[in-house]
Amino acid sequence: MLKNIPAILSPDILKAICEMGHGDEIVLADRNFPAASHAQKLNRADGHTIPDLLDALLYLFPLDTYVDKPVTLMKEEPGDLAESKLWDEYSKIINNREERDIQFEWIDRFAFYDRAQRAFAIIATGEKVPYANIILKKGVIKT
């Protein structure tokens, strides 16, 4: 047993983020994302939302300080009526955990899929909100 580890983070997710190095990326994917076909390492967090996982991950996971935008979001498709309601929530969580203003990179859906295939791991969630997918670039722990 360990103390102070967020209970939402499974042993497999903890192992994945521990194995990641500086510059590696992890994807938090919504329930519609083709995670199994795109993942080098797939972790499941069914039933959990991305904001809850994001907050727990960033308790342990440093974002990269050597790039301008260590967080990447998927742009909505033109003409799609779906609208993500989570981006402001992500911003609040990230800026609170990082204690600095983090700017997001926005890329289109197919560029996001390509990037996800190169990511260290994908966490498939039960997130219902469309376009909720997010990529985090790992930084270093500064002492």
WOGIMO-V258118 format. One record per run of one state. SS is the DSSP state (H for helix, E for strand, C for the rest). FROM is the first residue (numbers start at 1). TO is the last residue. Records with the same first field share a line. If there is no record, write none. Layout:
SS->FROM-TO + FROM-TO
//
This chain:
C->1-10 + 20-24 + 30-34 + 39-41 + 46-49 + 61-62 + 64-70 + 75-86 + 99-103 + 108-108 + 119-120 + 126-133 + 139-143
H->11-19 + 35-38 + 50-60 + 87-98 + 109-118
E->25-29 + 42-45 + 63-63 + 71-74 + 104-107 + 121-125 + 134-138
//
